[in-house]
Amino acid sequence: MSAITHAIPPFLRGGTFAHGVHPEENKHYTAGKPIQRFPFPRELNLLLSQHAGKPSVPLVYPGQEVVRGEPIARADGFMSVPLHAPATGVIKKIELIPTAKGPRKPAIILAVHPGESQEMRYGAPRDIDTMSPEDIIRAVQDAGLVGLGGAAFPTHVKLSPPPEHNVDTILINGCECEPYLTTDHRLMIEQPEQLVKGTQILMRAMQAERAIIGTEDNKQDAAEAIRRVLPKDGSITVKVVPTKYPQGAEKMLAKALVNREIPSGGYPSAVGLGVYNVATTVQIGALLPWQRGVIERVVTVTGPGIEKPGNYLVAIGTPLRFILERLGFRGSSQYLITGGPMMGETVSSLDVPITKGCGGFLVLRPEDVQEQSIPQVYPCISCGKCVEACPLYLNPCQLGKLAVKRRYEEMEDYHLFDCFECGCCSYVCPAGIPLVQYFRVSKAMNRDLKSKAAEK
């Protein structure tokens, strides 16, 4: 336990979870750098599918003028969210564009008006305190809010648990345990009022009695910034937990903060919890009182392959190439990762746009990867290190062996779908086996098999 943890009174300290790993944090690149607004590009590429669920449906046509904040695509049912114009401009076209994972998908191309002040002209104030839980949930969907921690799961769906689940506690995830990334850290320091306001709105929507904002002990400055603006009634508290990866996963966070275990295949609401990311909560506090939608987000651009690493407020739809060119890209497109090194994935093209779920980009140089990589994959020696590291007590060793033999369906007997791909097993494997990649392929194969079976 670190010295800084000892300085925290016991009642303000959370616990921890079993297993996990301690990778190099590498947050020094950006942890001390305040959020800066990034300039608008000439065109914004707005994917209609940048959330889990059905893509948005366009409300606009080529040649149409739109103002900043105006809805330009509607939600297509409950498991979907709308899309708003991040800038004042004109709709250029609707076409297929590259995505971070490769396949091209439909997007609205918005030509930004040059010289426009880009003042927010859309929205109007409203009194959140007079709104019912149902009204708030509907407003959250109307704002296009999704999980900004990376999953991009529609927030209004998370606010609608089964009626038999009684949520008494809201947990706000400010751990940001992924190496390099500092988006949530800076938001907690710079926008604690919005974070607390968003937390209160979430409590009202789920009729929860209390909320706990959890952060790791390497972000004590963030914890202090939040404590200064907490309500006097004690309904919201801050707890600091030991720094360990993957502390930010909802199952690990629930164990550390309130000692509750989310069941296998279950949701936090099954044990009376609602778990939300800091960036999402800040947006709720900022947008809902003004009837506005998500049009921008904070993105950490970091790593040894970028000259000006930092935390930037970027319009949704901004091309990655536009960002990298202005920040001094000196890395390799082959080693450009969306997210962090543990759970992130390489980017298919420099022309992909920023989406609601993009919290950061890690820019590496070839020499940064070569120093740490293993030149080849060796056979598994059943050393058990992956089992000791897995925070969910799975057996990555056995799952990996089944994946190699393509016994995908059998892997479900070993709880394949409980794995949230944190990467702890791959990180500690002395044989260099890419276990997480094996599991991703195996999940995709099983979903495909089930889909084909359902069609028969």
C-alpha positions in Angstrom: 0.0 0.0 0.0 1.4 3.4 -1.0 2.3 6.1 1.5 -0.5 8.4 0.1 -3.1 5.7 1.0 -1.9 5.8 4.6 -2.7 9.5 4.7 -6.4 8.9 3.9 -8.7 8.4 6.9 -10.1 4.8 7.0 -13.7 5.9 6.5 -12.7 7.5 3.2 -10.7 4.5 1.9 -12.2 1.8 -0.2 -10.9 -1.8 -0.3 -9.6 -3.6 -3.3 -10.2 -6.8 -5.2 -8.2 -10.0 -5.6 -5.7 -10.6 -8.3 -5.0 -8.0 -11.0 -1.7 -6.5 -12.1 0.4 -3.3 -11.8 1.5 -2.2 -15.3 3.6 0.9 -15.8 1.2 3.8 -15.4 2.9 6.3 -17.8 0.4 9.0 -16.9 3.1 11.6 -16.6 2.7 12.6 -20.2 -0.7 14.3 -19.6 -1.8 14.0 -16.0 -0.7 17.6 -15.2 -2.0 19.2 -18.5 -5.3 21.1 -18.3 -8.0 20.4 -20.9 -7.6 22.5 -24.0 -10.2 23.1 -26.7 -9.2 21.7 -30.1 -9.9 23.7 -33.3 -12.7 22.6 -35.7 -11.7 20.8 -38.9 -13.2 21.7 -42.3 -15.4 18.6 -42.2 -16.8 16.5 -39.4 -17.5 12.8 -40.2 -20.4 11.7 -38.0 -20.9 8.0 -37.8 -24.5 6.9 -37.4 -23.3 3.9 -35.4 -21.1 5.1 -32.6 -23.0 3.4 -29.7 -24.0 -0.1 -28.8 -27.4 -0.9 -30.4 -29.1 0.2 -33.6 -27.6 3.1 -35.6 -29.2 6.5 -35.6 -31.5 7.4 -38.5 -30.6 10.7 -40.4 -33.0 13.6 -40.1 -31.0 15.8 -42.6 -30.3 15.9 -46.3 -27.4 17.1 -48.4 -27.3 20.9 -48.7 -29.2 21.4 -45.4 -27.9 24.1 -43.0 -27.7 23.1 -39.4 -26.7 24.9 -36.2 -24.4 23.7 -33.5 -26.3 21.3 -31.1 -29.2 20.7 -33.5 -30.4 17.0 -33.8 -29.3 15.6 -37.1 -30.2 11.9 -36.6 -32.9 10.3 -34.4 -32.8 7.2 -32.3 -34.0 4.0 -33.9 -35.9 2.5 -31.0 -35.1 2.0 -27.3 -31.6 0.6 -27.9 -30.4 3.6 -29.8 -29.6 7.3 -29.3 -29.8 10.4 -31.5 -26.9 12.4 -33.0 -26.4 16.2 -32.8 -24.5 18.6 -34.9 -21.1 19.4 -33.3 -20.7 22.6 -35.3 -22.8 25.1 -37.4 -22.4 24.2 -41.1 -24.0 22.5 -44.0 -24.7 18.8 -44.6 -22.4 17.8 -47.4 -23.4 14.1 -48.0 -24.2 10.8 -46.3 -21.7 8.1 -47.2 -19.7 5.1 -46.0 -16.5 6.0 -44.2 -13.7 3.9 -42.4 -14.2 3.0 -38.8 -11.5 2.2 -36.1 -12.1 -1.5 -36.4 -12.0 -1.5 -40.2 -15.5 -2.0 -41.8 -16.9 1.1 -43.5 -20.2 2.4 -42.1 -22.7 5.2 -42.9 -21.9 8.7 -41.7 -23.2 12.2 -42.1 -20.5 14.5 -43.5 -20.9 18.0 -42.1 -18.9 20.9 -43.7 -18.1 23.4 -40.9 -18.8 27.0 -41.8 -15.4 28.8 -41.8 -15.3 31.9 -39.7 -18.3 30.9 -37.6 -18.1 31.7 -33.9 -19.6 28.3 -33.2 -21.6 29.6 -30.3 -24.2 27.2 -28.9 -27.6 28.3 -30.3 -29.6 25.2 -29.5 -31.2 24.3 -26.2 -33.1 26.0 -23.4 -32.8 25.9 -19.6 -35.0 23.5 -17.6 -35.5 22.7 -13.9 -34.2 19.1 -13.3 -35.7 19.2 -9.8 -39.2 19.1 -11.2 -38.6 16.2 -13.5 -39.8 12.6 -12.7 -37.3 9.7 -13.1 -39.0 8.8 -16.3 -38.6 12.3 -17.6 -34.9 12.2 -16.8 -34.3 8.9 -18.5 -36.1 10.2 -21.6 -33.9 13.4 -21.5 -30.8 11.3 -21.2 -31.7 9.4 -24.4 -32.6 12.6 -26.2 -29.2 14.0 -25.3 -27.5 11.1 -27.1 -25.7 10.0 -24.0 -23.7 6.8 -24.0 -20.9 5.3 -21.8 -18.0 7.6 -22.6 -15.5 5.3 -20.9 -15.3 3.2 -24.1 -18.2 0.8 -24.1 -20.6 3.4 -25.6 -23.6 1.6 -24.1 -26.7 3.9 -24.2 -26.9 5.5 -20.7 -30.7 5.5 -20.7 -30.7 1.8 -21.0 -28.5 1.5 -17.9 -30.9 3.8 -16.1 -33.8 1.3 -16.8 -33.0 -1.9 -14.9 -35.5 -4.7 -14.5 -38.4 -3.6 -12.2 -37.5 -6.3 -9.6 -34.0 -4.7 -9.1 -34.0 -2.0 -6.5 -31.0 0.3 -6.9 -29.9 2.0 -3.6 -26.4 3.1 -4.5 -24.8 4.8 -7.4 -21.1 4.2 -8.1 -19.1 6.7 -10.2 -16.0 5.2 -11.7 -13.2 7.7 -11.5 -10.4 5.1 -11.2 -9.2 5.4 -14.8 -6.8 2.5 -14.2 -5.8 2.1 -17.9 -2.2 3.2 -18.4 -1.5 6.5 -20.1 -5.1 7.8 -20.1 -6.0 10.9 -18.0 -9.3 12.1 -19.4 -11.3 11.3 -16.2 -8.5 12.6 -14.0 -8.6 16.0 -15.5 -12.4 16.2 -15.6 -12.5 15.4 -11.8 -10.0 18.2 -11.2 -11.4 20.8 -13.5 -15.2 20.1 -13.5 -16.1 18.7 -10.1 -19.3 20.8 -9.9 -20.6 19.2 -13.1 -19.6 15.8 -11.8 -21.6 16.2 -8.6 -24.6 17.7 -10.5 -24.5 14.7 -12.9 -24.3 12.3 -9.9 -27.4 13.9 -8.3 -29.3 13.6 -11.5 -28.4 9.9 -11.8 -29.5 9.4 -8.1 -32.8 11.1 -8.9 -33.3 9.0 -12.1 -32.7 5.7 -10.2 -34.2 6.9 -6.9 -30.9 5.9 -5.2 -30.3 6.9 -1.6 -26.5 7.5 -1.9 -23.6 7.7 -4.3 -19.9 7.0 -4.0 -17.3 8.5 -6.3 -14.4 6.1 -6.4 -10.9 7.0 -7.5 -7.4 5.5 -7.1 -4.8 6.8 -4.7 -2.6 8.1 -7.6 -5.3 10.8 -8.1 -5.6 12.3 -4.6 -5.8 15.8 -6.1 -9.0 14.8 -7.9 -10.5 13.4 -4.7 -9.8 16.6 -2.9 -11.2 18.7 -5.7 -14.5 16.8 -5.6 -14.7 16.8 -1.8 -14.7 20.6 -1.8 -18.0 20.7 -3.7 -19.9 17.8 -2.2 -23.4 18.4 -0.8 -23.6 18.9 2.9 -26.2 16.2 3.4 -23.6 13.4 3.0 -25.6 11.7 0.2 -22.5 11.7 -2.0 -19.0 10.6 -0.8 -15.6 10.1 -2.3 -13.6 6.9 -1.6 -10.0 6.4 -2.6 -8.8 2.8 -3.4 -5.4 1.4 -4.0 -4.0 1.8 -7.5 -4.3 -1.5 -9.3 -5.4 -2.7 -12.7 -8.3 -3.3 -13.6 -9.8 -1.4 -10.7 -12.1 0.5 -13.0 -14.1 -2.5 -14.2 -17.6 -2.4 -12.6 -17.3 -5.8 -10.9 -13.9 -4.8 -9.3 -15.3 -1.3 -8.4 -18.3 -2.8 -6.7 -16.1 -5.1 -4.7 -13.7 -2.4 -3.6 -16.2 0.3 -2.8 -19.2 -1.5 -1.2 -18.0 -5.1 -1.0 -20.8 -6.4 -3.3 -20.2 -9.1 -5.9 -22.0 -8.7 -9.2 -23.2 -12.2 -10.3 -21.8 -14.0 -13.3 -23.7 -12.9 -16.4 -25.6 -10.3 -14.3 -25.8 -6.5 -14.1 -24.9 -4.2 -11.2 -28.6 -3.5 -10.6 -28.9 -7.2 -9.5 -27.0 -6.2 -6.3 -28.6 -2.7 -5.9 -26.0 -0.8 -7.8 -25.8 1.6 -10.8 -22.3 2.1 -12.1 -21.3 5.1 -14.4 -18.2 6.6 -15.8 -16.9 10.0 -14.7 -17.0 11.5 -18.3 -20.5 10.3 -18.8 -21.6 11.8 -15.5 -20.0 15.1 -16.2 -21.8 15.3 -19.5 -25.1 14.6 -17.8 -24.5 17.4 -15.3 -23.6 19.8 -18.1 -26.2 18.9 -20.8 -29.4 18.0 -19.2 -30.1 21.3 -17.4 -29.9 23.0 -20.9 -31.6 20.4 -23.1 -28.5 19.8 -25.1 -26.9 16.8 -26.7 -23.4 15.3 -26.8 -21.4 17.2 -29.4 -17.8 17.0 -28.0 -15.7 15.1 -25.5 -12.3 15.2 -23.8 -9.7 13.0 -25.5 -6.3 12.1 -24.2 -3.7 12.0 -27.0 -0.5 10.6 -25.5 2.6 8.5 -25.8 6.2 8.9 -27.0 5.1 9.2 -30.6 3.4 12.5 -30.2 5.1 15.9 -29.7 2.3 17.7 -27.9 0.6 15.1 -25.7 -2.4 16.5 -23.8 -6.1 16.4 -22.9 -8.2 18.0 -25.6 -11.8 18.9 -25.9 -12.6 17.7 -29.4 -15.7 17.9 -31.5 -17.3 14.5 -32.3 -16.6 13.6 -35.9 -13.1 15.2 -36.0 -10.8 13.1 -38.2 -7.9 11.5 -36.3 -5.5 12.6 -39.0 -6.4 16.3 -38.4 -5.6 15.9 -34.7 -2.3 14.1 -35.2 -1.0 16.5 -37.8 -1.5 19.4 -35.3 0.1 17.6 -32.4 3.2 16.5 -34.1 2.7 12.9 -35.0 6.0 11.1 -35.1 4.9 7.6 -34.3 3.8 4.8 -36.6 0.2 4.2 -37.9 1.0 0.5 -37.3 1.3 1.2 -33.5 -1.6 3.7 -33.1 -4.0 2.5 -30.4 -7.5 3.7 -29.6 -7.7 3.6 -25.8 -4.8 2.4 -23.7 -2.3 -0.4 -24.0 -4.2 -3.0 -22.0 -7.7 -2.9 -23.6 -7.2 -0.7 -26.6 -7.0 -1.8 -30.2 -4.9 -0.6 -33.1 -6.6 1.8 -35.5 -7.4 0.7 -39.0 -6.9 4.1 -40.6 -5.8 7.7 -39.8 -9.0 8.9 -41.4 -11.3 7.5 -38.7 -13.3 10.1 -36.8 -13.6 10.8 -33.1 -16.7 9.1 -31.7 -18.5 9.3 -28.4 -16.7 6.3 -27.0 -13.1 7.6 -27.9 -11.5 8.5 -24.6 -7.9 8.5 -25.9 -5.3 7.6 -28.4 -1.9 6.1 -27.6 0.8 6.9 -30.1 3.8 4.6 -30.1 7.0 4.4 -32.2 8.3 1.1 -33.6 11.2 1.1 -31.0 8.7 1.5 -28.1 7.0 -1.8 -29.1 10.1 -3.7 -30.1 11.7 -3.2 -26.7 8.8 -4.9 -24.9 7.5 -7.4 -27.5 8.3 -11.1 -27.6 9.4 -12.2 -31.1 7.3 -15.3 -31.2 4.5 -17.1 -29.3 5.8 -20.1 -27.3 3.7 -23.1 -26.2 1.8 -22.8 -22.9 3.6 -24.4 -20.0 0.7 -24.2 -17.6 2.6 -22.0 -15.2 -0.7 -20.6 -13.8 0.4 -16.9 -13.9 -2.7 -16.0 -16.0 -5.0 -17.7 -13.4 -3.3 -15.7 -10.6 -3.8 -12.5 -12.5 -7.4 -12.9 -13.7 -9.6 -10.6 -11.5 -12.7 -12.8 -12.3 -11.1 -16.1 -11.2 -11.3 -17.5 -14.7 -8.9 -20.0 -16.2 -7.3 -18.2 -19.2 -4.9 -21.0 -19.7 -7.7 -23.6 -20.3 -9.7 -21.1 -22.4 -6.6 -20.4 -24.5 -6.0 -24.1 -25.2 -9.6 -24.6 -26.3 -9.4 -21.5 -28.5 -6.3 -22.9 -30.3 -8.2 -26.1 -31.0 -11.3 -24.1 -32.1 -13.5 -25.7 -29.5 -15.4 -22.4 -29.2 -18.7 -23.7 -27.8 -16.9 -25.6 -25.1 -15.3 -22.4 -23.9 -18.7 -21.2 -22.7 -18.5 -23.9 -20.0 -15.5 -22.0 -18.7 -17.4 -18.7 -18.6 -15.9 -17.2 -21.8 -18.4 -14.4 -21.8 -17.7 -13.3 -18.3 -14.3 -12.2 -19.6 -14.3 -8.4 -20.2 -10.9 -8.6 -22.0 -8.9 -6.6 -19.4 -5.7 -8.1 -20.7 -4.2 -9.1 -17.4 -3.6 -12.7 -18.6 -1.8 -11.6 -21.8 0.2 -9.1 -19.8 1.7 -11.8 -17.5 2.0 -14.7 -19.9 5.7 -15.6 -20.2 5.0 -17.4 -23.5 3.7 -14.3 -25.2 0.3 -15.9 -26.0 -2.2 -13.3 -27.2 -5.0 -14.7 -25.0 -7.3 -11.7 -25.2 -7.2 -11.8 -29.0 -8.0 -15.5 -28.8 -11.0 -14.7 -26.6 -12.3 -11.9 -28.8 -12.2 -14.3 -31.8 -13.9 -17.0 -29.8 -16.7 -14.8 -28.7 -17.3 -13.6 -32.2 -17.4 -17.2 -33.5 -19.9 -18.2 -30.8 -22.1 -15.3 -31.6 -22.0 -16.2 -35.3 -22.8 -19.8 -34.5 -25.8 -18.8 -32.4 -27.0 -16.4 -35.0 -26.9 -19.1 -37.7 -28.7 -21.6 -35.4 -31.4 -19.1 -34.8 -32.0 -18.5 -38.5 -32.7 -22.2 -39.1 
